[in-house]
Amino acid sequence: MKIFATPCRWHPATLLLAGLILLGSALGPALAEPALEPAPMYAGLLAGSAWSDNEIEDLEGFAHWGMPGYTLDYHDSGLVFGVLAGRRLAIAGLPLRLEIDGMIGDMTARSNQLDPEGLDETVEVEYRWLATARVSIERAMGPVWVFVSTGVALSGIDRSVTDIDSGRDIEPYVDTDDSFSDHTTEVGWVAGAGIETHWSRPWDIRLEGLYMDFGRSTHYVNHSGNNRCGPDGPQRPCRYRIDNELGMVRLGITYRFGH
């Protein structure tokens, strides 16, 4: 059961975007070069590697008994694939790109160290899909275009903690009272940078890196309140706090329409 979630962190993305715009204004004519010939629309395919960097905090010491605030990092990497579409334009001589993309792939991480002594509680996160909408500033450097971007990220995220109980005469079973599972669509922010060059006349290739932050969410276990939240805690539902971040390096090939 997800009681409360605060997945968005708008301020870093807003500040980064403002900084990029101010940087472009300060550089002035150096950034006023035309953007990649008169072919503003493009679309293509993406492939790369993503790594999820997640943290869970046992705020009251429920799982790791007697250690309120115990934190566990759990992360993993996998291959991702997707599609991209974009448009080049210039505003007041500033060359920009507007891009949207969608990604799917292996973006799951888990750990059974939430209770490092009993090893009976597993935390897991899965990013089922990703999408971003970004604005970029670009600059031509010989045959290469360099761009930096920021914007909004969306993801379908599954988070869970699974507690396995057992006894001398009892087969292991999932204790649903001390477990949780949720499936949500979260909004965060994204920032990145990349390089691009011509491959053949209508085709370009790019290499870029992205960082996405989906913020923190709070979840509850011990739903019935039959156990204490830590050795001296009250008998009530107990809190976990989860932080979800994602990094990605990807290679892309795009087709410029009109060539």
C-alpha positions in Angstrom: 0.0 0.0 0.0 1.4 3.4 -1.0 0.3 6.0 1.4 2.3 9.0 0.2 4.7 9.8 -2.6 6.7 12.8 -3.6 8.4 11.7 -6.9 9.0 15.1 -8.5 12.0 17.4 -8.1 11.4 20.3 -10.4 13.9 22.8 -9.1 17.1 21.2 -10.4 15.7 20.8 -13.9 14.4 24.3 -14.0 17.7 25.8 -12.8 19.6 23.7 -15.3 17.4 24.9 -18.2 17.8 28.5 -17.1 21.5 28.1 -16.8 21.7 26.7 -20.4 19.7 29.5 -21.8 21.8 32.1 -20.0 25.0 30.4 -21.2 23.7 30.5 -24.8 22.8 34.1 -24.5 26.2 35.0 -23.1 28.1 33.2 -25.9 26.0 35.0 -28.4 27.3 34.8 -32.0 29.4 31.7 -31.2 26.1 29.7 -30.8 24.3 31.4 -33.7 25.5 28.8 -36.3 22.7 27.2 -38.3 21.5 23.8 -37.1 22.5 20.9 -39.4 21.3 22.1 -42.8 17.7 23.0 -43.6 16.2 19.7 -42.4 14.5 20.3 -39.0 12.6 17.0 -38.6 14.3 13.7 -37.7 13.5 10.4 -36.1 15.4 7.2 -35.3 16.3 4.2 -33.1 18.2 4.0 -29.8 20.1 1.3 -28.0 22.3 1.4 -24.9 22.8 0.5 -21.3 20.9 1.8 -18.3 21.8 1.5 -14.7 19.3 2.1 -11.8 20.6 3.5 -8.6 18.1 3.1 -5.8 18.2 3.6 -2.0 15.7 2.4 0.6 15.8 3.8 4.1 14.3 1.9 7.1 13.2 5.0 8.9 12.2 3.3 12.2 14.4 0.2 12.2 11.6 -2.3 11.5 13.5 -4.7 9.2 17.1 -4.2 10.5 16.0 -4.4 14.1 17.2 -1.7 16.4 18.8 0.4 13.6 16.4 3.3 12.7 17.6 5.1 9.6 19.4 2.0 8.1 19.9 2.6 4.4 20.6 0.1 1.6 21.7 0.9 -1.9 20.6 -1.6 -4.6 21.4 -1.2 -8.2 21.9 -3.1 -11.4 22.3 -2.5 -15.2 20.8 -3.8 -18.4 20.2 -3.2 -22.1 17.6 -0.8 -23.3 16.1 0.0 -26.7 13.8 2.8 -27.9 12.7 5.3 -30.5 13.3 9.1 -30.8 11.8 12.0 -32.7 12.9 15.6 -32.8 12.9 19.0 -34.4 15.6 21.6 -34.8 14.7 25.3 -34.6 16.3 28.6 -33.8 15.0 31.2 -31.3 16.8 34.6 -31.4 19.7 33.0 -33.1 20.0 30.3 -30.5 20.0 26.8 -32.1 17.8 24.4 -30.2 16.4 20.9 -30.4 13.1 19.6 -29.1 13.1 15.9 -28.6 10.8 13.1 -27.3 11.8 9.5 -26.8 10.6 6.2 -25.3 12.7 3.3 -23.9 12.0 -0.2 -22.7 14.5 -2.9 -21.6 16.1 -4.6 -18.6 15.9 -2.0 -15.8 15.4 -4.1 -12.6 17.4 -4.1 -9.4 16.9 -6.1 -6.2 18.6 -7.0 -2.9 17.9 -9.3 0.0 20.0 -7.2 2.4 17.2 -5.1 3.8 17.6 -7.4 6.9 21.2 -8.4 6.5 21.1 -11.0 9.3 17.9 -12.8 8.4 18.1 -12.3 4.6 14.3 -12.8 4.5 13.3 -9.4 3.1 13.8 -8.6 -0.6 13.5 -5.1 -2.0 13.0 -4.7 -5.7 12.4 -2.0 -8.3 11.6 -2.3 -12.0 11.4 0.6 -14.5 8.9 -1.0 -17.0 9.2 1.9 -19.5 10.8 5.3 -19.8 9.9 8.5 -21.8 11.4 11.9 -21.9 10.6 15.3 -23.4 13.7 17.5 -23.6 15.0 20.8 -24.9 18.6 21.0 -26.0 21.2 23.7 -27.0 23.6 22.6 -29.7 26.8 23.8 -31.2 28.7 22.8 -34.3 32.4 21.9 -33.8 33.7 21.0 -37.2 31.9 17.8 -38.4 30.5 17.2 -34.9 27.5 18.7 -33.1 27.6 18.9 -29.3 24.4 19.3 -27.4 23.3 19.5 -23.8 19.7 18.9 -22.7 17.2 19.0 -19.9 13.5 18.3 -19.5 10.8 16.0 -18.0 11.1 12.2 -17.5 8.2 9.8 -17.1 8.4 6.1 -16.0 6.2 3.2 -15.1 7.9 2.1 -11.8 7.1 -1.0 -9.8 8.5 -1.0 -6.2 8.2 -3.7 -3.6 9.4 -5.2 -0.3 8.7 -8.9 0.2 9.0 -10.5 3.6 9.3 -14.3 3.8 8.4 -15.9 7.1 9.0 -19.5 8.1 9.1 -21.7 11.2 10.1 -25.1 12.5 6.9 -26.8 11.3 5.9 -24.0 8.8 6.8 -23.9 5.1 8.2 -20.5 4.0 5.4 -18.0 3.0 5.0 -14.4 2.0 4.0 -12.3 5.0 1.7 -9.8 3.2 1.3 -7.7 6.4 5.0 -6.9 6.4 5.3 -6.5 2.6 4.2 -3.9 0.0 4.0 -3.6 -3.7 2.9 -0.7 -5.9 2.8 0.1 -9.6 2.8 3.8 -10.5 3.7 6.2 -13.2 6.2 8.7 -11.8 7.3 12.2 -13.1 10.9 13.4 -12.6 13.5 15.4 -14.4 16.2 14.5 -16.9 19.5 16.1 -17.9 22.1 15.0 -20.4 24.7 15.7 -23.1 25.8 14.1 -26.3 27.6 14.3 -29.7 26.3 13.7 -33.2 27.8 13.5 -36.7 26.8 12.6 -40.2 26.9 9.0 -41.3 25.6 9.3 -44.8 23.5 12.1 -46.4 20.1 11.5 -44.7 21.5 9.7 -41.7 23.2 10.9 -38.5 24.7 8.9 -35.5 24.8 10.1 -31.9 26.2 9.1 -28.6 24.7 10.6 -25.4 24.3 10.1 -21.7 21.3 10.9 -19.6 20.6 11.2 -15.9 17.0 10.9 -14.5 15.8 11.5 -11.0 12.3 10.3 -9.9 12.6 11.6 -6.3 11.5 9.9 -3.1 8.4 8.0 -2.1 7.2 6.7 1.3 5.7 3.2 1.8 4.3 1.3 4.7 4.6 -2.2 6.1 3.2 -3.8 9.3 -0.1 -2.7 8.0 -2.1 -4.2 10.9 0.2 -2.5 13.5 0.7 -5.8 15.3 4.4 -5.3 15.6 6.6 -2.4 16.9 8.4 0.0 14.6 11.8 -0.8 16.0 12.6 -2.1 19.5 11.1 0.8 21.4 8.8 2.1 18.7 5.0 2.3 18.7 2.7 -0.4 17.3 1.5 1.0 14.0 2.4 0.8 10.3 6.1 1.4 9.8 7.7 3.5 7.1 10.3 2.9 4.3 11.5 5.7 2.1 12.8 4.9 -1.4 14.9 7.1 -3.7 14.9 6.2 -7.4 17.5 7.5 -9.9 18.5 6.2 -13.4 21.5 6.7 -15.6 21.8 5.8 -19.3 24.4 5.7 -22.1 22.9 5.2 -25.5 23.8 5.1 -29.2 21.3 6.4 -31.8 20.8 6.6 -35.5 18.4 9.2 -36.9 17.0 9.9 -40.3 16.7 13.6 -41.5 13.5 14.1 -43.4 13.7 16.2 -46.6 17.0 14.7 -47.8 
